Structures are given as structure tokens and as C-alpha cells.
Amino acid sequence: MELSEITSYLAAQPLLALALGGIFVSILGGMMRRGVPILGGFVRGVGNLGLLAALLLTIAQVTRFTTGTDIALPQLGMPRQSVEGRETRVPMQPDGHFWIRARVNGLERDFLVDTGATLTAISSETARHADLRANPLRRSVMMRTANGTIRAEVATIDELRMGNIVARELDAVVAPGLGDANVIGMNLLSRLASWRVENNTLILVPHHPQPVDEA
């Protein structure tokens, strides 16, 4: 792997970059302590603080992901999302949730939009048929569900399309505890120019609206 590829990957993984930076600075401080004890101790302390920050941020990110499995799937015949100008508009369903029809690597599936979920979550069945790629670091997270805490593997969605929105290289957890449900989390919503709820309609505005895939 070339240096430019490593740099690009770390830029997309700030917590990993922070942890590696903390390790490097801690080691450097330990080496400096032999000749300059005070300065070396200070540098090592800075590195340790970086490692502690990476740990706390990782814990905060994981514990925010609290999607449960008690999700009612949408019924047939309910109104779907529509595209109006630059906006994708998603009507609230009778169950009180916003459901959107999306394509995961070309595979069409229903997704619950959950602003309380940090990461987008994919069911095992969807991941298998959409041929999701495993994360290069083979990371996993502990996820709280209605049936207890489970381990969910992190994968990458090459392309997710919904309305006039296209997200590429999107991290997602493959969660066996979701059954047949799929969840759109904040890691996708945060990529948008804006999103809001008006009159029981979720309005999604991308930075660069894409042609609607009618296939």
C-alpha cells in the first residue's frame, strides 16, 4: 500500500489516526526522557492524552448506537418517498416512523430512518445479497438490542441510493439482531446538506442531487 493510500485511509478514520498519533508521540516521549527528562515526560503525557481521547470517543460512538430489534416493518401500499426539486421527501408512516426505499449496491430494500443510531445498520440477509465488503480492519462493535447485547461486524456499502441521494463508501454494521429490518443512521444523514421534519414529512437535501433511479 502506497503512502498516499495510507494517508487517505487515515483521513477517513480520524479515531484510528488519533490513536496511532498518540502511540507515536508516547514512544517518542519515552525515548526523549533519557536525555531530556522533563520535556520527554511532557511529550509522553501528550501522547497518553491522545490515546485516552481516542478511547473515550470510541466508547461514546459505540454506546450511542442503540437501535433495537422491536421494529415493525412497513405495510404494503403505504406512500413512498418522492423527489421535489433538490429534496427527497419521506412521509411519516402510521407506525410513527419514516421508512424509505433504497438500493444497497443495486439491491432494493426498505430502511427505517433512525436519527438515534450512529451508524447505518444492515440485516444479515441484506448484507449477503448485496455482497457487502468487510471493513479492511475487520472491526466489530457491541450493539444493544431488545434481545440483549450482540457483536456486529462493520462492513462498507459501495453505493446506497435513495431518492436523489447517493452515498458511496458508507460504513455500516451487519447486525443479525435486526431480523429483516435495515436502518439508516446519522453517519449517512450527516453527509447531507441538511435534513429536517416538517408536517410529518422528513425532508432530505443532498449537497449534489443525483438523477432518480427509476429501475
C-alpha positions in Angstrom: 0.0 0.0 0.0 1.4 3.4 -1.0 1.8 6.3 1.4 -0.9 8.3 -0.3 -3.4 5.5 0.1 -2.5 5.1 3.8 -2.9 8.9 4.3 -6.3 8.9 2.6 -7.5 6.0 4.6 -6.4 7.6 7.9 -8.1 10.8 6.9 -11.3 8.9 6.7 -10.7 7.2 10.1 -10.0 10.0 12.5 -10.2 7.9 15.6 -7.6 5.4 14.2 -5.4 8.3 13.2 -5.7 9.9 16.7 -4.8 6.5 18.3 -1.8 5.9 16.1 -0.6 9.5 16.7 -0.9 9.1 20.4 1.1 5.9 20.3 3.8 7.5 18.2 4.1 10.6 20.5 4.1 8.4 23.6 7.0 6.3 22.2 8.9 9.5 21.1 8.4 10.9 24.6 9.8 7.8 26.2 12.9 8.0 24.1 13.4 11.7 24.9 13.2 11.1 28.6 16.6 9.5 28.6 18.3 12.8 27.5 15.7 15.4 28.5 13.5 14.0 31.3 11.2 17.0 31.7 10.5 17.5 28.0 10.3 13.8 27.4 7.8 13.4 30.2 5.6 16.2 28.8 5.7 14.8 25.3 4.8 11.3 26.6 1.9 12.8 28.6 0.6 14.5 25.4 0.7 11.1 23.7 -1.2 9.4 26.5 -3.9 12.1 26.4 -4.3 11.4 22.7 -4.8 7.7 23.4 -7.2 8.4 26.2 -9.2 10.8 23.9 -9.4 8.1 21.2 -10.6 5.6 23.7 -13.3 7.9 25.1 -14.5 8.9 21.7 -14.7 5.3 20.5 -16.7 4.4 23.6 -19.1 7.3 23.1 -19.6 6.4 19.4 -20.4 2.8 20.2 -22.7 3.4 23.1 -24.8 5.9 21.1 -25.8 3.1 18.7 -28.9 1.8 20.5 -31.1 0.6 17.6 -33.4 -2.2 18.9 -35.0 -5.1 17.1 -38.5 -4.3 18.0 -39.1 -2.6 14.6 -42.4 -3.0 12.8 -41.8 -3.4 9.1 -43.8 -1.1 6.8 -47.0 -2.4 5.3 -47.7 -2.8 1.5 -49.4 0.1 -0.2 -48.1 2.9 2.0 -46.9 6.1 0.3 -43.2 6.1 -0.6 -40.7 8.9 -0.7 -40.8 11.5 -3.6 -38.3 13.9 -5.1 -39.3 17.5 -5.4 -36.7 19.8 -6.7 -33.5 19.3 -4.7 -35.4 17.5 -1.9 -36.2 13.9 -1.2 -39.4 13.9 0.9 -40.4 11.0 3.1 -43.9 10.9 4.6 -44.3 9.5 8.1 -46.0 6.1 8.2 -48.9 5.1 10.5 -46.4 3.4 12.8 -44.9 6.8 13.5 -41.6 6.1 11.7 -40.0 7.3 8.5 -39.4 4.5 6.0 -37.5 4.9 2.8 -36.9 2.7 -0.2 -33.2 2.5 -1.0 -30.8 0.5 -3.2 -27.8 -1.1 -1.5 -25.2 -2.0 -4.1 -28.2 -2.2 -6.5 -30.4 -4.3 -4.2 -33.7 -2.6 -3.3 -34.7 -2.7 0.4 -36.8 -0.8 3.0 -34.9 1.2 5.6 -36.0 2.8 8.8 -34.6 6.3 9.2 -33.3 6.5 12.8 -31.7 9.7 14.0 -30.8 8.0 17.3 -28.5 5.5 15.5 -24.9 6.5 15.0 -24.2 4.0 12.2 -26.3 2.7 9.3 -27.3 -1.0 10.1 -27.9 -3.8 7.6 -29.6 -7.1 8.3 -27.5 -10.2 7.6 -29.8 -11.2 4.8 -29.4 -7.8 3.1 -25.7 -7.9 3.5 -25.4 -11.3 2.0 -27.5 -10.5 -1.1 -25.9 -7.0 -1.6 -22.4 -8.5 -1.3 -21.2 -6.0 1.3 -17.4 -5.7 1.7 -15.9 -6.4 5.1 -14.1 -3.4 6.6 -10.3 -3.6 6.0 -9.6 -3.5 9.7 -12.2 -6.2 10.4 -13.7 -4.1 13.2 -16.7 -5.0 15.2 -18.9 -3.2 17.7 -21.1 -4.3 20.6 -24.7 -3.3 19.9 -27.6 -3.1 22.3 -30.8 -4.7 21.0 -34.2 -5.7 22.5 -32.7 -9.2 22.8 -29.6 -8.2 24.6 -26.1 -7.1 23.5 -24.7 -8.6 20.3 -21.5 -8.3 18.4 -22.0 -6.6 14.9 -19.4 -6.6 12.2 -18.5 -3.4 10.4 -18.7 -3.5 6.6 -18.7 -1.0 3.7 -21.5 -0.2 1.4 -20.1 0.7 -2.0 -23.2 2.6 -3.0 -26.5 3.4 -1.4 -29.2 5.3 -3.4 -32.4 6.8 -2.1 -34.4 9.3 -3.9 -32.0 11.9 -5.4 -29.3 10.9 -2.8 -26.3 8.7 -3.4 -23.8 7.8 -0.7 -20.6 5.9 -1.5 -18.1 4.1 0.7 -20.5 4.2 3.6 -19.7 2.3 6.8 -22.5 0.1 8.1 -22.8 -2.6 10.8 -24.1 -6.0 9.8 -26.5 -6.7 12.7 -28.0 -10.2 13.0 -30.3 -9.0 15.7 -32.2 -6.8 13.3 -34.1 -9.6 11.6 -35.3 -8.4 8.3 -35.0 -4.7 9.1 -32.4 -2.2 7.9 -31.6 1.2 9.5 -30.3 4.5 8.1 -28.2 6.2 10.8 -26.6 9.5 11.4 -23.4 8.6 9.5 -25.4 8.9 6.3 -27.7 11.8 7.4 -24.6 13.9 8.4 -23.4 13.7 4.8 -26.4 15.7 3.6 -26.5 19.5 3.1 -29.5 19.4 5.5 -32.4 17.4 6.8 -35.5 18.3 8.8 -39.0 17.3 9.6 -42.0 19.4 8.5 -45.7 18.5 8.8 -44.9 14.8 9.5 -42.6 14.7 6.4 -38.8 14.1 6.6 -37.0 16.3 4.1 -33.6 15.3 2.9 -31.4 17.8 1.0 -28.2 16.4 -0.6 -25.2 18.6 -1.5 -25.3 17.2 -5.1 -28.7 15.9 -6.1 -28.5 12.9 -8.4 -30.8 11.7 -11.1 -33.6 9.4 -9.7 -33.1 5.8 -10.4 -36.5 4.5 -11.6 -35.3 1.0 -12.4 
